[in-house]
Amino acid sequence: MKHYEIMFIVRPTLGEDEAKKVVKDFADTIKKNGSKVTDEQTMGQKELAYEIKNFKSGYYFVFQVEGKDDKAIKEFDRLALISKDIIRHLITKIED
């Protein structure tokens, strides 16, 4: 099994319910592509170290993902890059 950690920042102009929907949609994307989210953390709204896409803060979320291959990770990456709701994301492979 391959293990990954995905940290992403959702734009602050969304309401809390809308941000949770974005998180749920991306978790569903991971599940549909053959991996599973083993842990999900909500870190809340935080100030950014520098402005990203004209935003000074954002909602931080972290997924721990486990899967046989990297298909789900690649799909998450592709969708996060084109999403207007995610302003930044980072995918880290965890070595066992």
C-alpha positions in Angstrom: 0.0 0.0 0.0 1.1 3.6 -0.7 0.5 6.3 1.9 0.1 10.0 1.2 -0.7 13.2 3.1 -2.6 15.9 1.3 -2.8 19.4 2.8 -5.0 21.9 1.0 -6.3 25.4 1.6 -9.9 26.3 0.7 -10.6 30.0 -0.1 -12.0 32.0 2.8 -14.9 33.6 0.9 -16.8 30.3 1.2 -19.1 29.7 4.1 -18.3 26.9 6.5 -21.0 24.6 5.0 -19.7 25.3 1.5 -16.1 24.6 2.6 -17.2 21.3 4.1 -18.9 20.4 0.8 -15.7 21.1 -1.1 -13.8 18.8 1.3 -16.5 16.1 1.0 -16.4 16.3 -2.8 -12.6 15.9 -2.9 -12.8 13.0 -0.4 -15.4 11.3 -2.7 -13.0 11.8 -5.6 -10.3 9.9 -3.8 -12.7 7.1 -2.9 -14.1 6.8 -6.5 -10.5 6.3 -7.8 -9.7 3.3 -5.6 -8.1 4.8 -2.5 -9.4 5.7 0.9 -9.1 8.6 3.3 -7.9 7.1 6.5 -7.8 10.3 8.5 -9.2 13.8 7.9 -8.3 16.8 10.0 -9.8 20.3 9.9 -7.4 22.9 11.1 -9.7 25.8 10.7 -9.2 29.2 9.2 -5.7 30.6 9.5 -3.8 33.6 8.2 -1.5 32.9 5.3 2.2 33.7 5.5 1.8 35.6 2.2 -1.1 36.5 -0.1 -2.2 33.7 -2.5 -4.6 34.6 -5.3 -5.5 37.8 -3.4 -6.5 35.9 -0.3 -4.8 36.6 3.1 -6.4 33.6 4.9 -7.9 30.2 4.2 -9.5 27.1 5.6 -6.8 24.4 6.1 -7.6 20.7 5.7 -5.3 17.5 5.9 -6.1 14.1 4.4 -4.2 10.9 5.2 -4.7 8.7 2.1 -4.0 5.0 1.5 -4.2 3.2 -1.8 -2.8 0.5 -4.1 -1.6 3.0 -6.7 -1.4 6.8 -7.3 -4.5 7.1 -9.6 -6.6 8.8 -6.9 -3.7 11.2 -6.0 -3.2 12.2 -9.6 -7.0 12.9 -10.0 -7.0 14.9 -6.8 -4.0 16.9 -8.1 -5.7 17.5 -11.4 -9.0 18.7 -9.9 -7.3 20.8 -7.3 -5.3 22.7 -9.9 -8.4 23.6 -11.8 -10.7 24.2 -8.8 -11.5 27.8 -7.9 -12.2 26.8 -4.4 -8.8 25.4 -3.5 -6.1 28.1 -3.5 -3.1 25.8 -2.7 -2.4 22.1 -2.1 0.5 19.9 -1.2 0.8 16.2 -1.7 3.4 14.3 0.2 4.2 10.6 -0.2 4.8 8.9 3.2 7.6 6.3 3.0 7.1 3.2 5.2 
